[in-house]
């Protein structure tokens, strides 16, 4: 008799270059996700109960395990995303640096601190301490499947939480590898687990009783995640992509700016949330910059080889997005300097540089997530700032100028969570700096001290040192106590 029991769905992973089937993974359903969260809940009690120094020791051992397996992990990243070997290795190195920082600094950042009690509560001693949430759900992206989610994972673990990690359906092997490395170190303590699957698995994680969710992905999906978390008032930290700009002033090193634009715009096939998608150049040096950029971009060709400058589009749908943006820009009067819509040859997209593109075109307003650079002239830096900020996104930005003071002043005017001066993505390698955006780029922070506190709850504690001379914190304070308190209040706050 044929069994009527339905076999569980499987997650099929394809090679991004050939489209051939690579591997199958379990599609975790609601029951499987809830079971993982339940195991994490028990493990969280043990993990939070450890001394901070003990957690640090375990995290540093985990770091060493990842670092020791960099070749294997980079190979999995390449097989699932198609990115270059150097790009995969750099991603692992950056992720390990942030994990190391979180492990070594959690005790200092999160320790109990005394704070001033103020005049009214002079008899009270006061302190603030940071305690873990419990279980954190992390939903990761496919473009940087180690660096991006491990930023949340490492800081959540360092803060004393257990983590259930749901990697992208395009890169489940990376998530499985990371979880297996943890399990090999602490086999009896599922403090870090992975659940594989598609969007339904992510939705299940949001509803499985976790105490906080960290999500990285598109702004549209972020809204869906927030809606699911809102059902149980589960707090979230969101990184929702970007449309980042590079500003080139008339006094800038144009060669350095052009090289940075190529790196920031074409690296990882342009599939970088904080990469460069728009370039605004002051008019006096616009043509010079465009010439330098054109020369560099024309020399670059994508490929599947390990040493290729960049690889394919990771997802099958992305080439169509890139083609639509390029076509729209040209139809609206933009100029193709390098490449055009014919540069989109799935799964690869050759470099595209567009000039004088209208600011209302899709290539300027929407996240392209491909190797396309829009370069537009501006009258001055003020106009560059206005155009840079004229977007719903606000993740990061870059400024090239020889004047440090001017660069810092311009950075202070950008509506962005991070700014690099005379480099792009400079902050990505600084573990002590927080990362996150505003608007459609999300809210909350990972990395640095802010990232540790993001995965902690602040708890206020007071203890009475002595009885107050004037006691008004009682159900029926005396008339004399109120008169004296009001007189003191007037002297303290009633005058400028």
N, C-alpha and C positions, 0 to 999 in steps of 0.2 A: 504494500500500500504506500502511495506517495505521501510524504509528510506534508501536512498543511501548515506547519510552523514556518513563518516567514524568516528567511535568513537576514541577518543584520546588514544594513547598507555598508558599502565599503567606499573609502575615499581613494579615488584613482588619481595618481600623480603622473603627469606627462613631462617628457623632456621639452624644455622651452625652445630648443632649436629644431628638433626633428618632429616633435609632436608625438613621438612614440611613448607607449605606456612604460613607466619606470617602476612603480611600486604601488602597493595597496596599503591603506591604513584603516584602522577601525574608525567608524563614524560614531562618535560618542553621542548617545541620546540623552534625554533628560535624566533617566535613571542612572546612567553611567556617570554623568556629570555630578549629580547629587551625591553619589557614592564617593567620588573623589573629594568633594568638598567636606563630606563627613569625615573621611580619613584625615584630611588637612586640619579639621577642627581639633581632632585629638592630638595631632602632631604639634599644632600651634601652642598648646598648653605646655608641652615639654620644651619646645624651642624658646618660648618667651620666658620660661623659668630658668633658663641657663644664664650664667653670668655673661655680661657683654664680652668679656675676654674669651670665654668659651665659644661664643658665636663667631667671634673674629677668627679664632683658630680654624673652625670648620669652614668658614667662608674663604679663608686664604688657601686651605687645602683644595677647595673646589676651584678656586682661581688657578692654582697650579695644575690641576687636572685638565682644565680647558686649555691652558697655555701649552701643556705638553701634547695635547691632541690637535694643535692648530692645523696641521696638514690634513688630517682626516676631516675635521670640521669644515675647513675651507673647501675641500673636495665636495662635501655634501651641499654647501652653499652654491658652489658652481653648478652642480648637477640639477639643482632645483630652480635657480634664478638665471643661470647662463652668464653671470658676471665674470670678469677677468679673474685670474688667480690672484694677482696683486690686490685687486679690489676686495676679494673675499678675505685674504690674509689681513689686510688693513682693518677691515671691519672687526675681525676677531681681536686684533691688538687693541683697538679703541675700546671695545667692550670690556676687555680684561682690565684695562687701566681704570675704568669707572668702577668695576667690581672691587678692585684693590682699594680704591679710595673710600668707598662706602664701608668696607670691612674695617679699615683702619681708623675711621673718623666717627663712626656711629656712637661710640661711648662718649666722646667729648661733646658732640653736637646735641645728643638727646639726654644728657645727664640732668638731674634736678638742679635748678638754679634758684637762688634767693632773689627776690624782687622787693622793691620799696613798698612799704605798706601805706605811705601817705599819712597826713595829719589826722584824718578822721579815725583811722584804724591804727593809731600809733601803738596800741597795746598788742597788736597782732603781728606775728612773724608770717611772712608769705613766701611761697615758692611755686615754681612751675616745673612740671615734669612731663615727659613725653612717653606715652605708652603705646604699644602696638594695637592695631585694629583687631587683629585676629587672623582672618583669612582674606587674602587679596587675590582677586581674579585679574589676570593679565591677558589681554587680547592683542596679539602682535600682528605686524604687517609682513608682506612678502618682499619688499624692496631691500630692507636691511633686517633680515630675519634673526640675527644675533644681536647686533649693536642696539637696535631700538628697543625690543622687548626686555633685553637683559638689563637695560638701564632701570626699568621699573622693577624687574625681578630682584636685582641685586640690592637696591635700596629698600625694597619691602622686606627682604630677608634680613638685611642688616639692622632694620628697625625692630625686628623681633616677630615678624609675621610669617605665617605659612603661605605658600603661593600655589595656585592652580593656574597653569599657563595653557592658553589655547593659541597655538601658532596659526598662521594663515593656512588655508587649504592648499595653497600653492607650495608651501615650504614646511610640511609637517615633519619631514625627516630631521630638520635642524632642531625642532623642539623636542623630538624624541631623544636625540643624541644628548642634548643638554640635561634632560631629566634622568637619563640613564647614568650619566657621569655623577650626578648627585646621589642616586640610589646606590651606586657602587661604593661611595664613601660612607653613607649612613643608611644601610639597607633596612634597618628597622624603624626609620623615622621619615615618613613621606612628607617632609616639610616642603619639598618642591615636586610637583607632579605635572604631567602634561595630559591634556585631553585633545584629541585630534578630531577634526570635522570641518564642516562648512559653517555658514552663517547661523544655521539652526543650533549648532553646538555653542556658538558664541552667545546666542540668545538664552540658551539654557543656563550657561554660566552666570549671566546677569541675574537670573531668577532663582539661582540655587542656594541662596542664603549667604553669599560672600559678604564681607564687611566693607569692601571697597573694590572698585573696578578701575583698572588703567587700560585705556584703549588708544590705539594708534591706527589711523586709516583715514578715509575720506570724510569730509564734513557731513555728507549725506548719511553715511553709515553711523557717524558719531551721534546724530540726532536720534536714530533708531535705538542705539545703545542707551542713550540717556532716557528715552521713553520707557524702555524696559526696566532700567534701574529706578526710575521714578515710582514705579509701582510699589516698591518697598523702601523708598527713600534711601537707597544705597548710594553713597557718594561716589563720584567719578572724577578721574583726571583724564583729560582729552587732549590728544595731539592730532589735529584734523587736517594737516597738509598746509601748503603755502603757495604763494605766487611771488617769490622773493625777487627783489631788484638789486642791481649793482649800479652805483652812482660813480661816474668818472668825472672828476673836476678838471679844469683846464690845466692845472699845474701837476697832474698826476703822472706817474711813471706809466706811460701807455703800453709799453711792452709787458710790464708786470700785470697791468690790468687786463690785457688781452689774454695772457696765459691763465689768469684766474678765472676769467669768463668762460674759457674753454673747459677748464677743470670743473667749475661749478655748474656749467650748463650741460656738458656732454658726459661727464662722469656717470657711471652706472646707467648709461643710455638715457640720461636725463631723469631717471626714476629716483629722484631724491627730493624729499618733501621740503628740505631747506636749500635745495640747489638754486642756481641762477636761472630764471626764466625771462627776466626783463633787464635791459641795460639802458640807462639814461646817461647821455654824454653831453657835456657842455659844448655848445656850438663851435667855438674856436678850434677844438681838437677832434670834432666828430669824424671828419673824413679820415684823419690820420689813424684814429683808433679803429675805425671800420676796416681800413686797409690791413692793419696788423692782425685783427681778428680773422679776417677773410683768409689771409695767408695760412694761419694756423689751422683753421677749420677744414680747409681744402686738403690738408695732408692726412686727415684722420679718416679711417675706415673701420667700421665695426666688424666683428668676426667671432667665431666660436672657439678660436685658438686661446690657450691659456694666457698668452701674452698680448692679446688684442687690446686696443685702447678701451673698448667697451664691447659688451655683448648684445644679445637680442632683447627685445621687449619680453618681459617675463610672462605677462598674461596675454592671451589671444585677442582680447578686446582693445588693448591699448594702441596698436597701430592705427585703428580706425579713428580714435580720438585725435591722434597726432595729425593724420591726414585731414580731418575736418578743420582743425585749427589753422593749418597751413593754407588750405584752400580758401577759408573765410578771410584770412589776412590778405591774400593776394586779390581776391575778388573785391575787397574794400579799398584797394589802391596801394597796398603794401608792396615792397620791392623785394624780390628774391635775390639775395647776394650770393649765398651758397645753397645749392640744392633747391628743391621745390616739392610739390606734392608727390612727384615721381620718386623722391628719395625714400618714400615709405614702401619697403619691399619686405613684407612680413617673412620671418619674425624680426628682421633687422630694419632699422631706420638710420639712414646715413645722415650726417650733420646737416642741419638746416639753419641758415642765418637769414633773418628777415629784417628789412630796414623800413623806416618811416611807416610803421603800421598804425592805423587809427586806434585810438585808445579805447574805443568801444568794441573792438573785435574780440572774438573768443580767445585768440592767442595772447591777448593782454589781460583779459578779465577772468578767464577760467584756468584752472590748473592743467597744464598740458601733459606733464609727466613724461616727456620725451626729449630727445636731443635737439631741441629747437631753441634758438636764442632770438629774441626780438630786441633790436637795437634802434632807439629813437633819439634824435637830438633834442636838447632843451636849451633855453636861453641862458639859464644860470642854475646854480645849485638849489635855489628856492623852488624853482619850477620842478626840478628833479625830485625834491622832497614831496611836493604836492602830488605829483603823479605816483610816486612810490606808495604814498599813503592812501591813494584813491582806489582801494580794493577792500573787499570783505575779509581778506586774509591779513595776517600779521604775525608771521612766524619769525623770520629773520631778514637780514639785509647786509649789504656790503658797501663800503665807501673807499674809493681810491683818491688820495690826495697827499701831497708832500707836507701839508700844513697840519701838524698834529692837533693843534688847538681847534682849527676849523673842522677837522674830522670828528673830534669829540663833540663839538657843538652840533654838527649835522646828525650824528648818531643819536643825540638826545632828542631830536625832533622826529625820529622815525617811529612809526607805530608798529613796533616789533618787539619780540621777546629777547632777541639777541642780535648784535651787530658786530661785524668784523671790519676793521679798518686796515686797508692795504693787504687784505687776504680774503679768502672766502672760507666759510666753515671753520674759522680759526678757533672758535669756542668749543668745537666738537672734541678736541683733544685736551681740553682743560677740565679735569674731573671735578674741580671745586666750583665750577660755574653751573647754575641751574639752566634748564632748557625747557622751553614751552612758548606758547604764543597767545594771541588775543584774537577776538572775532572768530571767524570760521576756522582759524588755526587752533582753536581750543582754549583751554585754561588749566591751571594747575602746573606743577613743575616736577621734572625728574632731574636727577644728577645733583651733586653738591649737597650742601646742608639743607637747602630748601627741599631737595628730593627726599632726604631722610625724614624731614618733618612732614612731607606730603603723605607719608605712609605711617604717620603716628597721630595719636590724639593728644592734644594738650590737656593736661589736668592740673587744676589749681588746688593748692593745699595751703591752709592757714592753721596756725595754732596760737592760742592766746598765751602771751608771755606773762601778763599780769592784769588785774582787774582795772578797767578804765576809771579815770578820775571823774569823768562826766559820762554817765551811762545812758545813751539814748536808744541803744539797740535792745529794747525791751518793750513789752506789750503796752505798758502805761508809764512812759518816762515822766519823771517829776517835772513840775513847772519850772523849778530852778534850773534843772539840767537843760531844759529846752531853751530857756532865756540865755544861758551862758553859751550854748551851742550856736544859737542864732546870732549872738553878738560876734562870736569868733568867725562864723560864716560870712557875716557882713564885712568884717575887717579883711578877711582873706580874699573874698571874691567880688565884693561890691564896688571895688575901686579899680580903675585901669592902671 
